[in-house]
Amino acid sequence: MVDDLYQETILDHSKRPRNCHMMEDANRRAEGYNPLCGDKLKLYLKVENDVVQDASFEGSGCAISTASASLMTESLKGKTREEALRLLEKFHTLLTTDEAAAKDLGKLVVFCGVRDYPARVKCATLAWHTLKSALNNTGEVATTE
């Protein structure tokens, strides 16, 4: 029953992604690419006084990749750079090693089942790798490899 709700949330965000647009006034940008399945992502952030004021993305990818970017951009707004990086670490832990990391992840917990499909973990983490690149302002293309 819970798995059905999680699948519904992922499908909803993949079909109707939130914050899916270019942001003209973004002061941080990064691109991400998952060579395994061809997912591509451009992430836009508006960061002021070390706080993410706004986040959006554009790209093409599978349902998991798109839903992850959509839910990530929703969860970033109002977070400091450090809080965003901690969220990234918790999300990565949830997907790779420890279901207990789901605590404090809010809606992002819907991705907990992805851990059972190792090839899909890269799809779910693409937006997050791209986030790290944007926050660090490296100008490098983030990759899941």
N, C-alpha and C positions, 0 to 999 in steps of 0.2 A: 504494500500500500504506500509506504513512504517512498519506495523506489519509483512508483508511478508519478508521485507528486514531483520528485526530482526531475524525472524525464520530461514532464509537462513544463516545468520551469525552463529547462534547457531549450526545449523546442520553441517555447514562446519567445525567449530572448534571441534565438537564431532566426526565427521568422520575422520578428519585429524588434530588431536590436535598438536599444536605447543609446542615445548620444552618438549615433552613426552619421557623422557629417564632418566636413572640414571645419576647422576653427581658425578664422582669419587672424584673430589677435593672440594666438598661442605664442608663448615665449619659450616653450620647449617642444621639440618634435623628435620623433624617432621612427625608424622603419624596422619591421620585423619580417622574417621569412622562415618558414618551416620547409626545408627541402624534401622531407619525407613525403609530404602530401601536397605541397605547393601552396599552402596558406600564406597570404601576404597581408601585411597590416601596416597602416600609418597611424601613429598615436600622436595626439595633440594635447598639450597641457598648458594651462594658464596657472603659473605659480607666482604668488606674491607673498613676500615676507615669509618664505619657506613653507607656505601653505598652498595646497592644490585647490585653487578656486573653481576650476572647471576642467573637464576632461572629455575628449571625444576621439573617435577613430573612424577610419575608412579602411576598406579592404575586401578581400575575397577569401573565403575559407569555408571549411566544413562547419556543421552545426555546432560542434563543441568549441571550436576556435572562435566563432562569432559570438556565441553565448557567453563565453569567458570574457571576451573584450567588453561586451555590453554590461555584464554584471560588475566587472572590474571598474569601469568608468563610473558607474553609479556609486560604488563603495569608496572611491577615492576622494570625492569632493569634501572639502573641509579638513582633510587629513594633512598633517605636517609631512615633510619629506621623510623623516624618521619613522613616523607611523605607517606611511605607505610602504616603506622598505620592510618593516616588521610584518605587515599584512602579506607582502609577497613571500616572505620566508615561511609564515604559517601556512599559506596556501600551498606552497611547494612541498612542505612537510606532509600536509594532508594527502597530497596526490602521490607521494613517493614512499612514505614510511609509517606514518602514525595517524590513525583515525582520531585520536584524542586531540589533534590539532584543530579539529572542527570547532572546538570551543572558541567563541569570540569571532567567528567568521561570518555570522549572519547568513544571508542568502547564498554566499559562496559555498556553503556546505553541500549544495546540490551536486557538486563535482566529486564527492567522496567515492562514488562508484567507478570513476575513471581509473582509479588505481589498479583495478582488476584488468585493465586493458593497456598494457605498457606503451603500445604504439600511439595510443590516444592521449597519453600524458603530455606529449610534446604539443599536441593541438591545444590542450587546455592551458599550457604554460606560455605559449607564444606571446600573448598580450603582456604577460607579466615580465618576460625577458625584455620586451620592448619598453615597458615601463621603467625598468632599471636603467636602460640606456638613456631614456629621456630625462630621468631625474639626475643622472650623472652628467648629462649634457655632453656625451662623448662624440656624437655625430656618426657613430658606427651603426651599421645595420645589425640588429640583434638577430641571433639565430638560435634554433633549438638544438643545434649540434654541438 
